[in-house]
Each structure stands twice: as C-alpha cells, then as structure tokens.
C-alpha cells in the first residue's frame, strides 16, 4: 500500500537572525531535508507531490531546485488563509491516500509505507505518525476529498494540524496513530536548529557505520563526512578529515585522505588521494593524486596516472601512464598516454574572450616551465625545451624551442655597482 499523493507545507519557520532558509531546506549530509523526505516518499510509491509555501518571499526557483527530480511536481503559493482552499482544490474528487507533511523530518520509505498501510487498514479519518507519545513527526495520512474537507473545517489560519487533531478527538471523530518501530525504519522530527544538528550527527554516524560493516576502514569515524548516496569498495581506507559528497563511487583498496574532498566523483581501484579536492570527475585504477591537487569538473583520468602536489586540472582528459608531478595547470586539454609534463608548465587556454583546447599526443615530453598557448598541438613523442612558450604546433618527434638565446655580459655587475 502506498500514498500516491503528497502535500508538503514549507513555512518560514526560522527566528530573526538565523539562516535565511527554512528548516525544510537545511541540509543533512549535503542533502536538504526536503530531498530526504521526497526520496522516502518515492521509495514508498509516491509519485505526485505538491509543495506549498505559505510565505511568498521564499524563492520559487530555489524551492524547485531542492525538490525531487521524479515526475509530477508542482509548487503552489498560498498565504496562511488560503492554504486549506489550495489543498482542497488539489484533492477534489480524489479517493486515494494522501500524505500531509507539515514539519521537516528524517524518514525512510519503509516508515511511509507502514503509515499508509496502517491508515488503510483502520477506519479513521486521519492517521498521524508518532515518534513516541510526546513527539509527533508532522506526517499525516488521510483518504479522499471528504476526509480533507472535514479536517480543514477544524483548521485555523495557522494550519496547525496537531491542534485540529485535538479538537477532532474532543468531538469523537475517529483518528488513528502509528508509532515508529525498528521494523518500519524510523522517523526523526527536526523542529529546531538543535535537533537539526543532532540529526546531522546521527546520520553521519549511521552512514559511517554502514560502510565500516561493509569492509571500509575509517580511522577516525567522528571526522569522516559521507553522503548517503556514496558507494565505497571494501578494504578502502578513509583517513581523518575526509568529505565525500554526492553520488561518489570509490573502488576497492584505495587510500583517501587525510583532508580530502570528493564531490560526485568516480574513483577506480587502488587509488591514493592525499589532501586534495576533486569535483565531478572520474579516474581509472592505480592513480595517485596529491598532496594539494585541485581537480575541477569534467576531468577524465586514465589508469596509472600521477597528479602531484599543487597541480590543477580543469576539463581535461589525461591518458593512462601520464605524469603531472607538480606545480602545473592543465586546463581544456587532451593529454595522451605516457606523457610527462614538467614542473611549472601550464596550458594557456584563455585569450580573454574564448577558451581553447591544447592537445598533447602520446609519449610527448613537456619541459619544465613550458607555456602551451592554445590552440596548439604537441605531436607524438615530441619535446618542448624547458622555459619555452609554444605558440605553434610541434610536429611528432620534434623538439620545440621558443626562448631567446642566452647572452652573458662580462663585468656588468661591477659597472652597475659603481
């Protein structure tokens, strides 16, 4: 049994001086609570979501950005006195279960499905999800427009569902409650910033422990922050200060850290990433990165590559067996296999108006402090002399030299000092 429709109420609930975002949009492990909840709804079979903002100053494009990516999503605007009418118009004629979410909470799909099943098996106008006797979660389930009409007749302008439930109970209207149990997966209401921080710590510990049970070595669990979507292979070691964001995938037998950030990356087996930051990129196996490397989005690295200290890559394809040992910038480039890029070399990819690509073919050797002014190609097995500024193509097997011949002026220092 699943609740097909969901209505989420987002209130501007923060006190003056706090974050400009309501609690529903605050993040836990790099994912807003709204996304945590929508993922649980989707897992429970929900496909239709209506997000209602009772404060029109909440930015609509921002809310859509935080909303789930699955089908049939709409943003409804309503001030406090119009919320009931807005929801009723959405539910008119419906006969399926509908969830109302009035407060942010960490949920699981199993919890949502269990609530819907408990409501369907009872004979209640509405069923409320409770964490315990004193802590409602802000999640309610009802069936059909008639039930919604009865509920909204008890609601005041504040859209206070707990208060409406109390008054309906006093009028002997049958209401149900469903208590969270271990078998249903759990639910934690996040009613303030203190509870938000506790939720962050709880989820951080739970995710780290899950990876440790699957064979990942986490040397300092309290300092490892891992997104719930990350996949980490067995016998990989996470050193202190590791931050793994988004849908990052890490292979087996890797060493990550210390103090490393991986954001939406794919890492092969037996890789070492030391004190570096990598974003939206992927690499093969047996790659060594860092320390202090910066891999920007859209980089693709082959296998057996070395990206050393203070190297920056951006929108670059690096072939297998290539080495960029230190102090280099490689941007908007296609670098072949078995290439050596010497210390201090850079690709000059921006002319002030447009970005251009550099091509370095297989087996080339880029001398220290070379400037490759794109668009330019260094051919297969070609060399550039150290200190050269290469503005034209270097043919395969050639040596490109682009520097002035050295001139020594004898006695010049003595004359200058006089």
LUMVODREN-738507 format. One line per field, with one value per residue (C-alpha): chain; y, z, x; residue in one letter; residue number from 1. Coordinates in steps of 0.25 Angstrom, whole numbers, always signed. Last residue first. Layout:
<atoms>
ch	A, ...
yy	Y, ...
zz	Z, ...
xx	X, ...
aa	a, ...
i	NUM, ...
</atoms>
This chain:
<atoms>
ch	A, A, A, A, A, A, A, A, A, A, A, A, A, A, A, A, A, A, A, A, A, A, A, A, A, A, A, A, A, A, A, A, A, A, A, A, A, A, A, A, A, A, A, A, A, A, A, A, A, A, A, A, A, A, A, A, A, A, A, A, A, A, A, A, A, A, A, A, A, A, A, A, A, A, A, A, A, A, A, A, A, A, A, A, A, A, A, A, A, A, A, A, A, A, A, A, A, A, A, A, A, A, A, A, A, A, A, A, A, A, A, A, A, A, A, A, A, A, A, A, A, A, A, A, A, A, A, A, A, A, A, A, A, A, A, A, A, A, A, A, A, A, A, A, A, A, A, A, A, A, A, A, A, A, A, A, A, A, A, A, A, A, A, A, A, A, A, A, A, A, A, A, A, A, A, A, A, A, A, A, A, A, A, A, A, A, A, A, A, A, A, A, A, A, A, A, A, A, A, A, A, A, A, A, A, A, A, A, A, A, A, A, A, A, A, A, A, A, A, A, A, A, A, A, A, A, A, A, A, A, A, A, A, A, A, A, A, A, A, A, A, A, A, A, A, A, A, A, A, A, A, A, A, A, A, A, A, A, A, A, A, A, A, A, A, A, A, A, A, A, A, A, A, A, A, A, A, A, A, A, A, A, A, A, A, A, A, A, A, A, A, A, A, A, A, A, A, A, A, A, A, A, A, A, A, A, A, A, A, A, A, A, A, A, A, A, A, A, A, A, A, A, A, A, A, A, A, A, A, A, A, A, A, A, A, A, A, A, A, A, A, A, A, A, A, A, A, A, A, A, A, A, A, A, A, A, A, A, A, A, A, A, A, A, A, A, A, A, A, A, A, A, A, A, A, A, A, A, A, A, A, A, A, A, A, A, A, A, A, A, A, A, A, A, A, A, A, A, A, A, A, A, A, A, A, A, A, A, A, A, A, A, A, A, A, A, A, A
yy	+207, +196, +195, +194, +183, +175, +177, +171, +161, +162, +148, +145, +134, +131, +135, +125, +116, +103, +91, +78, +69, +54, +58, +72, +84, +93, +107, +117, +109, +118, +111, +110, +96, +91, +84, +70, +61, +47, +49, +63, +75, +82, +97, +105, +108, +115, +104, +110, +102, +104, +90, +82, +75, +61, +55, +40, +40, +54, +67, +75, +88, +94, +108, +116, +129, +144, +148, +138, +127, +113, +116, +102, +102, +96, +99, +85, +76, +69, +55, +48, +33, +33, +45, +59, +66, +79, +90, +93, +87, +95, +91, +92, +77, +63, +63, +49, +41, +25, +25, +37, +51, +57, +71, +80, +86, +81, +88, +83, +87, +74, +62, +56, +43, +33, +18, +18, +28, +42, +49, +63, +70, +78, +83, +74, +82, +75, +78, +65, +60, +49, +35, +27, +11, +10, +19, +33, +41, +56, +64, +71, +67, +73, +69, +64, +51, +43, +29, +19, +4, +2, +13, +26, +32, +46, +54, +62, +56, +65, +61, +64, +52, +46, +34, +21, +11, -4, -5, +5, +19, +24, +38, +40, +53, +57, +50, +58, +52, +59, +47, +35, +27, +13, +4, -10, -12, -2, +11, +15, +29, +32, +35, +45, +43, +52, +46, +53, +45, +32, +34, +22, +18, +5, +0, -14, -14, -12, +0, +6, +5, +10, +23, +25, +23, +32, +44, +41, +43, +55, +62, +59, +65, +77, +78, +76, +88, +96, +94, +84, +73, +61, +47, +36, +21, +9, +2, -11, -3, +4, +17, +18, +20, +28, +28, +38, +35, +48, +48, +63, +64, +56, +66, +77, +70, +67, +81, +86, +76, +81, +95, +102, +115, +121, +111, +97, +89, +90, +86, +72, +70, +75, +66, +54, +57, +59, +45, +37, +43, +41, +51, +54, +65, +55, +55, +55, +53, +38, +34, +36, +38, +37, +42, +35, +42, +40, +26, +13, +5, -4, +8, +16, +5, +2, +17, +18, +6, +11, +24, +17, +7, +19, +24, +38, +49, +60, +74, +79, +80, +67, +63, +49, +46, +32, +31, +35, +48, +57, +70, +68, +79, +89, +84, +88, +102, +104, +100, +108, +121, +128, +126, +131, +121, +118, +104, +98, +86, +72, +61, +52, +50, +61, +63, +78, +86, +93, +95, +102, +111, +115, +119, +128, +128, +142, +136, +131, +120, +111, +99, +87, +78, +64, +53, +40, +33, +18, +17, +19, +31, +37, +33, +41, +53, +53, +53, +63, +73, +71, +77, +67, +70, +61, +67, +80, +91, +93, +88, +96, +109, +117, +131, +125, +131, +146, +146, +132, +121, +116, +121, +110, +99, +91, +77, +71, +57, +48, +33, +28, +14, +0
zz	-38, -34, -49, -54, -45, -49, -64, -64, -75, -82, -83, -94, -94, -107, -106, -104, -112, -115, -120, -121, -132, -131, -136, -141, -130, -133, -132, -119, -110, -99, -96, -82, -83, -97, -103, -107, -117, -116, -122, -126, -118, -122, -120, -118, -108, -103, -97, -87, -83, -69, -68, -82, -87, -92, -102, -102, -107, -112, -105, -110, -104, -105, -106, -96, -102, -99, -91, -99, -89, -90, -87, -83, -72, -68, -55, -53, -65, -72, -75, -85, -85, -91, -97, -92, -97, -91, -86, -74, -69, -59, -53, -40, -38, -44, -56, -60, -71, -71, -76, -83, -77, -82, -77, -73, -62, -55, -44, -39, -26, -22, -32, -42, -45, -54, -54, -60, -69, -64, -68, -64, -65, -52, -45, -40, -29, -24, -10, -8, -17, -26, -29, -39, -39, -45, -54, -52, -51, -50, -44, -33, -27, -15, -10, +4, -2, -12, -14, -24, -23, -30, -38, -34, -39, -34, -30, -20, -13, -3, +4, +18, +20, +11, +3, +2, -8, -7, -14, -23, -19, -25, -22, -23, -15, -5, +1, +12, +18, +31, +36, +27, +19, +16, +5, +8, +2, -8, -5, -11, -7, -7, +8, +7, +15, +26, +33, +45, +56, +49, +51, +44, +35, +29, +19, +20, +18, +33, +33, +21, +30, +42, +34, +29, +43, +50, +40, +41, +56, +55, +45, +52, +65, +57, +52, +66, +71, +59, +62, +60, +52, +54, +54, +47, +48, +39, +40, +47, +57, +61, +59, +65, +56, +61, +57, +58, +59, +61, +75, +76, +86, +77, +66, +75, +78, +63, +59, +69, +64, +50, +52, +38, +45, +39, +47, +44, +48, +35, +28, +34, +30, +16, +15, +19, +8, -2, -1, +9, +20, +25, +34, +36, +46, +54, +66, +79, +93, +92, +83, +68, +64, +50, +50, +44, +39, +37, +43, +40, +40, +30, +20, +31, +36, +22, +19, +32, +28, +14, +20, +30, +20, +11, +22, +29, +34, +38, +34, +38, +32, +23, +18, +12, +3, +1, -11, -14, -21, -26, -20, -14, -22, -19, -4, -3, -9, +0, +12, +9, +6, +20, +22, +9, -3, -14, -20, -26, -35, -36, -45, -48, -41, -39, -24, -20, -15, -29, -29, -16, -21, -33, -25, -15, -1, -1, -4, +10, +12, +2, -3, -9, -17, -19, -28, -30, -16, -16, -3, -9, -15, -2, +5, -6, -4, +11, +9, -2, +7, +18, +9, +4, +7, +19, +26, +19, +22, +13, +22, +33, +26, +18, +22, +33, +47, +51, +53, +56, +46, +42, +28, +26, +15, +14, +7, +0, -4, -14, -17, -2, -4, +0
xx	+319, +310, +305, +319, +323, +310, +312, +327, +324, +311, +305, +295, +285, +278, +263, +252, +243, +249, +240, +248, +242, +237, +223, +222, +221, +209, +211, +210, +220, +226, +239, +245, +249, +250, +238, +238, +231, +228, +214, +211, +210, +197, +193, +180, +185, +198, +206, +215, +227, +233, +239, +240, +227, +231, +221, +219, +205, +199, +198, +186, +182, +168, +163, +155, +149, +149, +161, +170, +168, +175, +189, +193, +203, +217, +223, +229, +230, +218, +222, +213, +211, +197, +191, +187, +174, +173, +163, +172, +185, +192, +205, +213, +216, +217, +208, +210, +204, +202, +188, +183, +178, +166, +164, +152, +161, +173, +181, +194, +200, +206, +205, +195, +201, +194, +194, +180, +172, +167, +155, +153, +139, +139, +152, +163, +171, +184, +189, +196, +193, +187, +192, +184, +185, +171, +163, +158, +146, +142, +131, +139, +153, +160, +173, +180, +184, +177, +182, +176, +176, +163, +156, +150, +137, +134, +121, +129, +142, +148, +161, +167, +175, +171, +166, +174, +168, +167, +154, +147, +141, +127, +123, +108, +108, +119, +131, +138, +150, +156, +164, +168, +158, +163, +158, +157, +143, +138, +131, +118, +113, +98, +97, +107, +120, +126, +138, +143, +136, +139, +154, +162, +150, +154, +143, +138, +123, +121, +130, +122, +109, +116, +120, +106, +100, +110, +107, +92, +92, +102, +93, +80, +86, +90, +76, +70, +78, +73, +59, +47, +54, +45, +52, +46, +49, +51, +37, +43, +50, +37, +30, +17, +4, -7, -22, -33, -48, -56, -61, -63, -51, -43, -46, -41, -28, -26, -28, -18, -7, -11, -8, -11, -8, -21, -30, -32, -44, -52, -40, -40, -55, -52, -39, -48, -58, -46, -41, -32, -24, -9, -2, +13, +17, +26, +18, +27, +21, +16, +27, +32, +17, +11, -3, -15, -27, -42, -40, -45, -32, -25, -23, -17, -7, -3, -1, +8, +16, +19, +24, +33, +38, +42, +50, +48, +57, +47, +43, +29, +15, +16, +2, +1, -11, -18, -26, -41, -39, -50, -45, -31, -24, -35, -35, -20, -22, -35, -27, -15, -22, -23, -8, -4, -3, +6, +7, +19, +17, +24, +18, +31, +44, +54, +51, +50, +62, +64, +49, +49, +61, +53, +41, +49, +42, +37, +23, +22, +12, +19, +12, +20, +10, +16, +11, +18, +18, +22, +28, +42, +37, +32, +46, +53, +44, +47, +62, +60, +52, +62, +73, +84, +99, +100, +87, +84, +74, +63, +51, +57, +54, +66, +70, +78, +76, +76, +61, +55, +54, +40, +37, +28, +28, +16, +17, +5, +7, -1, +0, +1, +5, +0
aa	x, x, x, x, x, x, x, x, x, x, x, x, x, x, x, x, x, x, x, x, x, x, x, x, x, x, x, x, x, x, x, x, x, x, x, x, x, x, x, x, x, x, x, x, x, x, x, x, x, x, x, x, x, x, x, x, x, x, x, x, x, x, x, x, x, x, x, x, x, x, x, x, x, x, x, x, x, x, x, x, x, x, x, x, x, x, x, x, x, x, x, x, x, x, x, x, x, x, x, x, x, x, x, x, x, x, x, x, x, x, x, x, x, x, x, x, x, x, x, x, x, x, x, x, x, x, x, x, x, x, x, x, x, x, x, x, x, x, x, x, x, x, x, x, x, x, x, x, x, x, x, x, x, x, x, x, x, x, x, x, x, x, x, x, x, x, x, x, x, x, x, x, x, x, x, x, x, x, x, x, x, x, x, x, x, x, x, x, x, x, x, x, x, x, x, x, x, x, x, x, x, x, x, x, x, x, x, x, x, x, x, x, x, x, x, x, x, x, x, x, x, x, x, x, x, x, x, x, x, x, x, x, x, x, x, x, x, x, x, x, x, x, x, x, x, x, x, x, x, x, x, x, x, x, x, x, x, x, x, x, x, x, x, x, x, x, x, x, x, x, x, x, x, x, x, x, x, x, x, x, x, x, x, x, x, x, x, x, x, x, x, x, x, x, x, x, x, x, x, x, x, x, x, x, x, x, x, x, x, x, x, x, x, x, x, x, x, x, x, x, x, x, x, x, x, x, x, x, x, x, x, x, x, x, x, x, x, x, x, x, x, x, x, x, x, x, x, x, x, x, x, x, x, x, x, x, x, x, x, x, x, x, x, x, x, x, x, x, x, x, x, x, x, x, x, x, x, x, x, x, x, x, x, x, x, x, x, x, x, x, x, x, x, x, x, x, x, x, x, x, x, x, x, x, x, x, x, x, x, x, x, x, x, x, x, x, x, x
i	418, 417, 416, 415, 414, 413, 412, 411, 410, 409, 408, 407, 406, 405, 404, 403, 402, 401, 400, 399, 398, 397, 396, 395, 394, 393, 392, 391, 390, 389, 388, 387, 386, 385, 384, 383, 382, 381, 380, 379, 378, 377, 376, 375, 374, 373, 372, 371, 370, 369, 368, 367, 366, 365, 364, 363, 362, 361, 360, 359, 358, 357, 356, 355, 354, 353, 352, 351, 350, 349, 348, 347, 346, 345, 344, 343, 342, 341, 340, 339, 338, 337, 336, 335, 334, 333, 332, 331, 330, 329, 328, 327, 326, 325, 324, 323, 322, 321, 320, 319, 318, 317, 316, 315, 314, 313, 312, 311, 310, 309, 308, 307, 306, 305, 304, 303, 302, 301, 300, 299, 298, 297, 296, 295, 294, 293, 292, 291, 290, 289, 288, 287, 286, 285, 284, 283, 282, 281, 280, 279, 278, 277, 276, 275, 274, 273, 272, 271, 270, 269, 268, 267, 266, 265, 264, 263, 262, 261, 260, 259, 258, 257, 256, 255, 254, 253, 252, 251, 250, 249, 248, 247, 246, 245, 244, 243, 242, 241, 240, 239, 238, 237, 236, 235, 234, 233, 232, 231, 230, 229, 228, 227, 226, 225, 224, 223, 222, 221, 220, 219, 218, 217, 216, 215, 214, 213, 212, 211, 210, 209, 208, 207, 206, 205, 204, 203, 202, 201, 200, 199, 198, 197, 196, 195, 194, 193, 192, 191, 190, 189, 188, 187, 186, 185, 184, 183, 182, 181, 180, 179, 178, 177, 176, 175, 174, 173, 172, 171, 170, 169, 168, 167, 166, 165, 164, 163, 162, 161, 160, 159, 158, 157, 156, 155, 154, 153, 152, 151, 150, 149, 148, 147, 146, 145, 144, 143, 142, 141, 140, 139, 138, 137, 136, 135, 134, 133, 132, 131, 130, 129, 128, 127, 126, 125, 124, 123, 122, 121, 120, 119, 118, 117, 116, 115, 114, 113, 112, 111, 110, 109, 108, 107, 106, 105, 104, 103, 102, 101, 100, 99, 98, 97, 96, 95, 94, 93, 92, 91, 90, 89, 88, 87, 86, 85, 84, 83, 82, 81, 80, 79, 78, 77, 76, 75, 74, 73, 72, 71, 70, 69, 68, 67, 66, 65, 64, 63, 62, 61, 60, 59, 58, 57, 56, 55, 54, 53, 52, 51, 50, 49, 48, 47, 46, 45, 44, 43, 42, 41, 40, 39, 38, 37, 36, 35, 34, 33, 32, 31, 30, 29, 28, 27, 26, 25, 24, 23, 22, 21, 20, 19, 18, 17, 16, 15, 14, 13, 12, 11, 10, 9, 8, 7, 6, 5, 4, 3, 2, 1
</atoms>
